[in-house]
Amino acid sequence: MELETTGNPYALINESNEVVNVVIWDGDTTKWQPDTGLTAVAFDGADVRIGLKYNSSGTGVGIESTNKWIDTPLTEEEIKAMNEEAKKFV
C-alpha cells in the first residue's frame, strides 16, 4: 500500500462519535477505507484532533453541545497533574 500524499483531511470517528485519528485521504475506497466501526468525516479549516467529539448537526469547534467538533475541558485534577509534571522541567 502506498502512502497517501494527496487528498483532504478526514477525521476517523468511532461508534461513540470520538475522533480517534486524522488522515489525509482522497476518498477512493478502492485504495483504502476506514476499519470496521470507524467513519471518515471530511473537514476543512477546523482545528480537529484526536479526542474531540463529533456532532454532525453542529458548527465550529468549541466546548458547547451546539459545536460540530466538541472539546472536553480539562478537569481541575488534570490541570494540577499537568502543572506538577511541568515543574519537573523547570
C-alpha distances in whole Angstrom, upper triangle without the diagonal:
4,7,9,12,14,16,18,19,19,20,19,22,23,26,29,28,26,24,21,19,18,15,14,13,14,15,13,13,11,8,9,12,14,15,18,21,20,20,19,22,22,24,25,28,28,28,26,25,24,27,28,30,29,32,31,34,35,35,34,33,36,38,39,38,39,36,32,30,33,33,35,38,38,41,44,43,40,41,44,41,39,42,43,40,40,44,42,41,44
4,6,9,11,13,16,17,18,20,19,23,24,27,30,28,27,24,22,18,17,14,12,12,13,14,13,14,13,9,10,13,15,17,21,23,21,21,19,21,21,23,23,26,27,27,25,24,23,27,28,29,29,32,31,34,34,34,33,32,35,37,39,38,38,35,31,30,32,33,35,37,38,41,44,43,39,41,43,41,38,41,43,39,39,43,42,40,43
4,6,9,11,14,14,15,17,17,21,23,26,28,26,24,21,19,16,14,11,10,10,11,14,13,14,14,10,10,13,15,17,20,22,20,20,17,19,18,20,21,23,23,23,21,20,20,24,25,27,26,29,29,32,32,31,30,29,32,34,36,35,35,32,29,27,29,29,32,34,35,38,41,40,36,37,40,37,35,38,39,36,36,40,38,37,40
4,6,7,10,11,12,15,15,19,21,25,27,24,23,20,18,15,13,9,7,6,8,11,11,13,13,9,9,12,14,16,20,22,18,18,15,17,15,17,17,20,21,21,19,19,19,23,24,25,24,27,26,29,29,28,27,26,29,32,34,33,33,29,26,25,27,28,31,33,34,37,40,39,36,37,40,38,35,38,40,37,36,40,39,37,40
4,7,10,11,13,16,17,21,24,27,29,26,25,21,20,17,14,10,7,8,9,12,13,15,16,13,13,15,17,20,23,25,21,20,17,18,16,17,16,18,20,20,19,19,20,24,24,26,25,28,27,30,29,28,26,26,29,32,34,34,33,30,27,25,28,28,31,33,34,38,40,40,36,37,40,38,35,38,40,37,36,40,39,37,39
4,7,10,12,16,17,21,24,27,28,26,25,21,21,17,14,11,7,7,7,10,11,14,15,13,13,15,17,20,23,24,21,19,16,16,14,15,14,16,18,19,19,19,21,24,24,26,24,26,25,28,28,26,25,25,28,31,33,33,32,28,25,24,27,28,31,33,35,38,41,41,37,38,41,39,37,39,41,38,38,41,41,39,41
4,7,9,13,15,18,21,24,26,23,22,19,19,16,12,9,6,5,4,8,10,13,14,12,12,13,15,18,21,22,19,17,13,13,10,12,11,14,16,17,16,18,19,22,22,23,21,23,22,24,24,23,22,22,26,29,30,29,28,25,22,21,24,25,29,31,33,36,39,40,36,37,40,38,36,39,41,38,37,41,41,39,42
4,6,10,13,16,19,22,23,20,19,16,17,14,10,8,5,5,6,8,11,14,16,15,14,14,14,18,21,21,17,15,11,10,7,8,8,11,12,14,13,15,17,20,19,20,18,20,18,21,21,19,18,18,22,25,26,26,25,21,18,17,21,22,25,28,30,33,36,37,33,34,37,36,33,36,38,36,35,39,39,38,40
4,7,10,13,16,19,20,17,16,13,14,10,7,6,5,6,9,10,13,15,18,16,14,14,13,17,19,19,15,13,9,8,6,6,7,9,10,11,9,11,13,16,15,16,15,17,16,19,19,17,16,16,19,22,23,23,22,19,16,14,18,19,22,24,26,29,32,33,29,30,34,32,30,32,35,32,32,36,36,34,37
4,6,9,13,16,17,14,13,10,11,8,6,5,6,7,9,9,12,13,17,15,13,11,10,14,16,15,11,9,6,5,4,6,9,11,11,12,9,10,11,14,13,14,12,15,14,17,17,16,15,15,18,21,22,21,21,17,14,13,16,17,20,23,25,28,31,32,28,30,33,32,29,32,35,32,32,36,36,35,38
4,6,10,13,13,10,9,6,8,6,5,6,9,10,13,12,15,15,19,17,14,12,10,13,15,13,10,8,6,5,6,7,10,12,11,11,7,8,8,10,10,10,9,12,12,16,15,15,14,13,16,18,19,18,18,15,12,10,13,14,17,20,22,25,28,28,25,26,30,29,27,30,32,30,30,34,34,33,36
4,7,10,11,9,8,6,6,5,6,8,11,11,14,12,15,14,17,16,13,10,7,9,11,10,6,6,5,6,9,11,14,16,14,14,11,10,9,11,11,11,10,13,13,17,17,18,17,16,18,20,21,20,20,17,14,12,15,16,18,21,22,25,29,29,25,27,30,29,27,31,32,30,31,35,35,34,37
4,7,8,5,5,5,6,8,9,11,14,14,17,15,18,16,20,19,16,13,9,10,11,8,5,5,6,7,11,12,16,18,15,15,11,11,9,10,9,8,7,11,11,15,15,17,17,15,17,18,19,17,18,16,13,11,13,14,16,19,21,24,27,27,24,26,29,28,27,30,32,30,31,35,35,35,37
4,5,5,6,7,7,9,12,14,17,17,20,18,20,18,21,21,17,14,10,10,9,6,5,7,9,11,14,16,19,21,19,18,15,13,11,11,11,10,10,12,13,17,18,19,20,18,19,19,20,18,20,18,15,14,14,16,16,20,21,23,27,27,24,27,29,28,27,31,32,30,32,35,35,35,38
4,5,7,10,10,13,16,18,21,20,23,20,22,20,23,23,19,16,12,12,10,6,7,8,11,13,16,18,22,24,21,21,17,17,14,13,13,11,10,12,13,16,18,20,21,20,21,20,20,18,19,18,16,15,15,17,18,21,23,24,28,28,25,28,31,30,29,33,34,33,34,37,38,38,41
4,5,9,10,13,16,19,22,22,25,22,25,23,26,26,22,19,15,15,13,10,10,11,13,14,17,18,22,23,20,20,16,15,13,11,11,8,9,11,13,15,16,19,19,18,18,17,17,15,17,16,14,13,13,14,14,18,19,21,24,24,22,25,28,27,26,30,31,30,32,35,35,36,38
4,7,9,12,13,16,19,19,22,20,22,21,25,24,21,18,14,15,14,11,9,9,11,11,14,15,18,20,17,16,13,13,11,10,8,5,5,7,9,12,13,15,16,14,15,15,15,13,14,13,11,10,10,12,13,17,19,21,25,25,23,25,28,27,26,30,31,30,31,35,35,35,38
4,6,9,11,15,18,19,22,20,23,22,25,24,21,18,14,15,15,12,10,10,11,11,14,14,18,19,15,14,11,10,8,6,6,4,6,9,12,15,14,16,16,14,14,14,15,14,16,14,12,9,9,10,11,15,16,18,22,22,20,22,25,24,23,26,28,26,28,31,32,32,34
4,6,8,11,14,16,19,18,20,20,23,22,18,16,13,13,15,12,9,10,10,9,12,12,15,16,13,12,8,7,5,5,5,6,7,11,13,16,15,16,15,13,14,15,16,16,17,14,12,9,10,10,12,16,17,20,23,23,20,22,25,24,22,26,28,26,27,30,31,30,33
4,7,10,14,15,19,18,20,19,22,21,17,15,11,12,13,11,9,10,10,12,14,14,17,18,16,14,11,8,5,6,8,9,11,14,16,19,19,20,18,16,18,18,20,19,21,18,16,13,13,13,14,18,18,21,24,23,20,22,25,23,22,26,27,25,26,30,30,29,32
4,7,10,12,16,16,18,17,20,18,15,13,10,11,14,13,10,10,9,11,12,13,15,17,15,13,10,7,6,9,10,12,12,16,17,21,20,20,19,17,18,19,22,21,22,19,16,14,15,15,17,20,20,23,26,26,22,24,27,25,23,27,28,26,26,30,30,29,32
4,7,10,13,13,16,16,19,17,14,13,11,13,16,15,12,11,9,9,10,10,12,13,12,11,8,7,7,10,11,13,13,16,17,20,19,19,17,15,18,20,22,21,22,18,16,13,15,15,18,20,22,25,28,28,24,25,29,27,25,28,30,27,27,31,31,30,33
4,6,10,11,13,14,16,14,11,11,10,13,16,16,12,12,9,10,10,11,12,14,14,13,11,10,11,14,15,16,16,19,19,22,21,21,19,18,21,23,25,25,25,21,18,16,19,19,22,24,25,29,32,31,28,29,32,30,28,31,33,30,30,34,34,32,35
4,7,9,11,13,15,13,11,12,12,15,18,19,15,14,10,11,9,10,11,14,14,15,13,13,14,18,18,19,18,21,20,23,23,22,20,20,23,25,27,27,26,23,20,18,21,22,25,27,28,32,35,35,31,32,35,33,31,34,36,33,33,36,36,35,37
4,5,8,9,12,9,8,9,10,14,17,18,14,13,9,11,9,11,13,16,16,17,15,16,17,20,20,20,19,21,20,23,23,23,22,22,25,27,29,28,27,24,21,20,23,24,27,29,31,34,37,37,34,35,38,36,34,37,39,36,36,40,40,38,41
4,6,9,11,9,9,10,12,16,19,20,17,15,11,12,10,13,13,17,18,20,18,19,20,23,22,23,21,23,21,24,24,24,23,24,27,30,31,30,29,26,22,22,25,26,30,32,34,37,41,41,37,38,42,40,37,40,43,40,40,43,43,42,44
4,6,9,9,8,8,10,14,16,17,14,12,9,10,9,12,14,18,19,20,18,19,20,22,22,22,19,21,19,22,23,23,23,23,27,29,30,28,27,25,21,21,24,26,29,32,34,37,40,40,37,38,42,40,38,41,43,41,41,44,44,43,46
4,5,6,7,8,11,14,16,18,16,14,12,14,13,16,18,21,22,24,22,22,23,25,25,25,22,24,22,25,26,26,26,27,30,32,33,32,31,28,25,24,28,29,32,35,37,40,43,43,40,41,45,43,41,44,46,43,43,47,47,45,48
4,5,5,5,9,11,13,15,13,12,11,14,14,18,20,23,24,25,22,23,22,25,25,24,22,24,22,25,27,27,27,28,31,33,33,31,31,29,25,25,28,29,32,35,37,39,43,43,39,41,44,42,41,44,46,43,43,47,47,46,49
4,6,8,11,13,15,18,17,16,15,17,18,21,23,26,27,28,26,26,25,28,28,28,26,28,26,29,30,31,31,31,34,36,37,35,35,32,29,28,31,33,35,38,40,43,46,46,42,44,47,45,43,47,48,45,46,49,49,48,51
4,7,11,13,16,18,16,16,14,17,17,20,22,25,26,26,24,24,23,26,27,27,25,27,26,29,30,30,30,30,33,35,36,35,34,32,28,27,30,31,34,37,38,41,44,44,40,42,45,43,41,44,46,43,43,47,46,45,48
4,7,9,12,15,13,12,11,14,15,18,20,23,23,24,21,21,20,23,23,24,22,25,23,27,28,28,28,28,30,32,33,32,32,29,25,24,27,28,30,34,35,38,41,40,37,39,42,39,38,41,42,39,40,44,43,42,45
4,7,9,11,9,9,8,12,13,17,19,22,22,23,20,19,18,21,21,21,19,21,20,24,25,26,26,26,28,30,31,29,29,26,23,22,25,26,28,31,33,35,39,38,35,37,40,38,36,40,41,39,39,43,42,42,45
4,7,8,6,6,7,10,13,16,19,22,21,21,17,17,15,17,18,18,16,19,18,22,23,24,24,23,26,27,28,26,26,24,21,19,22,23,25,28,29,32,35,35,32,34,37,35,33,37,38,35,36,40,40,39,42
4,6,6,8,10,13,16,19,22,25,23,23,20,18,16,18,19,18,18,20,20,24,25,26,26,25,27,28,29,27,28,26,23,21,23,24,25,29,29,32,35,34,31,34,36,34,33,37,38,35,36,40,39,39,42
4,6,8,11,14,17,20,24,27,25,25,21,20,18,19,20,19,18,20,20,23,25,27,27,26,28,28,29,27,28,26,23,22,23,25,26,29,30,32,36,35,32,35,37,35,34,38,39,37,38,42,41,41,45
4,7,10,13,17,19,23,25,23,23,20,18,16,16,17,15,15,17,17,20,22,24,25,24,25,25,26,23,24,23,20,19,20,22,22,26,27,29,33,32,29,32,35,33,32,36,37,35,37,40,40,40,43
4,7,10,13,16,19,22,20,20,16,15,13,14,14,13,12,15,15,19,20,21,22,21,23,23,24,22,23,21,17,16,18,19,21,24,26,28,31,31,28,30,33,32,31,34,36,33,35,38,38,38,41
4,6,10,13,16,19,18,18,15,15,14,15,14,13,11,13,12,16,17,19,19,19,21,22,22,20,21,19,15,15,17,19,21,24,26,29,32,32,29,31,35,33,32,35,37,35,36,40,40,39,42
4,7,10,13,16,15,16,13,13,13,15,14,13,11,13,12,16,17,18,18,18,20,22,22,21,21,18,14,14,17,19,21,24,26,29,33,33,30,31,35,33,32,35,37,35,35,39,39,38,41
4,6,10,13,12,14,11,12,13,14,13,12,9,11,9,13,13,14,14,14,17,19,20,18,18,15,11,11,14,17,20,23,25,28,32,32,29,30,34,33,31,34,36,34,35,38,39,38,40
4,7,10,10,12,10,12,14,16,14,14,11,13,11,14,14,14,14,14,18,20,21,20,19,16,12,12,16,18,21,24,26,29,33,34,30,31,35,34,32,35,37,35,35,39,39,38,40
4,7,7,9,8,11,13,15,13,13,11,13,11,14,13,11,11,11,15,18,18,18,17,14,10,10,14,16,19,22,24,28,31,32,29,29,33,32,30,32,35,33,33,37,37,36,38
4,6,9,9,12,15,17,15,16,14,15,14,16,15,12,11,12,16,19,20,20,18,15,12,12,16,17,21,23,25,29,32,33,30,30,34,33,30,33,36,34,33,37,38,36,38
4,7,9,12,16,17,15,17,15,16,16,17,15,12,10,10,14,17,19,20,18,14,13,12,15,16,20,21,24,27,30,32,28,28,32,31,29,31,34,32,31,34,35,34,35
4,6,9,13,14,12,13,12,13,14,15,13,10,7,7,10,14,15,16,15,11,10,8,11,12,16,18,20,24,27,28,25,25,28,28,26,28,31,29,28,32,33,32,33
4,7,10,12,10,12,12,14,16,17,14,12,9,7,10,13,15,16,16,12,11,9,11,10,14,15,17,21,24,25,22,21,25,25,22,24,27,26,25,28,29,28,30
4,7,9,7,10,10,12,14,16,14,12,10,8,10,13,15,16,16,12,10,7,9,9,13,15,17,20,23,24,21,21,25,24,22,25,27,26,25,29,30,29,31
4,6,6,10,11,14,16,18,16,16,13,10,12,14,16,17,18,14,13,9,10,9,12,14,15,19,22,22,19,19,23,22,19,22,25,23,23,26,27,26,28
4,6,9,11,14,16,19,18,18,16,13,14,15,17,18,19,16,14,11,11,10,12,14,15,18,21,21,17,19,22,20,19,22,24,22,22,26,26,26,28
4,7,10,13,16,18,17,17,16,12,13,12,15,15,17,14,13,10,9,7,8,11,12,15,18,18,15,17,20,19,17,21,23,21,22,25,26,26,28
4,7,10,13,15,13,13,12,9,9,10,12,12,13,11,10,6,5,5,7,10,12,15,19,19,17,18,21,21,19,22,25,23,24,27,28,28,30
4,7,10,12,11,12,12,10,10,10,11,10,11,9,8,6,5,7,8,12,14,17,20,21,19,20,24,23,22,25,27,26,27,31,32,32,34
4,6,9,8,10,10,10,11,11,12,10,10,8,6,5,6,9,12,15,18,20,24,25,22,24,27,27,26,29,31,30,30,34,35,35,37
4,6,5,8,10,10,11,11,10,8,8,7,5,6,7,11,13,16,20,22,25,27,25,26,29,29,28,31,34,33,33,36,38,38,39
4,6,8,11,12,14,15,13,11,10,9,6,9,11,14,17,20,23,26,29,30,28,29,33,33,32,34,37,36,36,40,41,41,42
4,7,10,12,14,15,12,10,8,8,6,10,12,15,18,21,24,26,30,31,30,30,34,34,33,36,38,38,38,41,43,42,44
4,7,9,10,11,9,8,5,4,4,8,9,13,15,18,21,24,27,29,27,28,31,32,30,33,36,35,35,38,40,39,41
4,7,9,11,10,10,7,5,4,7,10,13,16,18,21,24,27,29,27,27,31,32,30,32,35,34,34,37,39,38,39
4,7,10,10,11,9,5,5,6,8,11,14,16,19,22,25,27,25,25,29,29,27,29,32,31,31,34,36,35,36
4,7,8,10,9,6,6,5,6,7,11,12,16,19,22,24,21,21,25,25,23,25,28,28,27,30,32,31,32
4,6,8,9,6,8,7,5,6,9,9,13,16,19,21,19,18,22,23,21,23,26,26,25,29,31,30,31
4,7,8,7,10,8,5,5,6,7,11,13,16,18,17,17,20,21,20,22,25,25,25,28,30,30,31
4,5,6,9,9,7,8,9,10,14,16,19,21,20,20,24,25,24,26,29,29,29,31,34,34,35
4,5,8,9,7,10,10,12,16,18,21,23,22,22,26,27,26,28,31,31,31,34,36,36,37
4,7,9,8,11,13,15,19,21,24,26,25,25,29,29,28,30,33,33,33,36,38,38,39
4,5,6,9,12,14,17,20,23,25,23,23,27,28,26,28,31,31,31,34,36,36,37
4,6,10,13,16,19,22,25,27,24,25,29,29,27,30,33,32,32,35,37,36,38
4,7,10,13,16,19,22,24,21,22,25,25,24,26,29,28,28,31,33,32,34
4,7,9,13,15,19,20,18,19,23,23,21,24,27,26,26,29,31,31,32
4,6,9,12,16,17,15,15,19,19,18,20,23,22,22,26,27,27,29
4,6,9,12,14,12,13,16,17,16,18,21,21,21,24,26,26,28
4,6,9,11,10,10,14,14,14,16,18,19,19,22,24,24,25
4,7,8,6,6,10,11,10,12,15,15,16,18,20,21,22
4,5,5,6,9,10,11,12,14,15,17,19,21,22,23
4,5,5,6,9,10,11,12,14,15,17,19,21,21
4,5,5,6,9,10,11,12,14,15,17,20,21
4,5,5,6,9,10,11,12,14,16,18,19
4,5,5,6,9,10,10,12,15,16,17
4,5,5,6,9,10,11,13,15,16
4,5,5,6,9,10,11,14,15
4,5,5,6,9,10,12,13
4,5,5,6,9,10,11
4,5,5,7,10,10
4,5,6,8,10
4,5,6,7
4,5,5
4,6
4
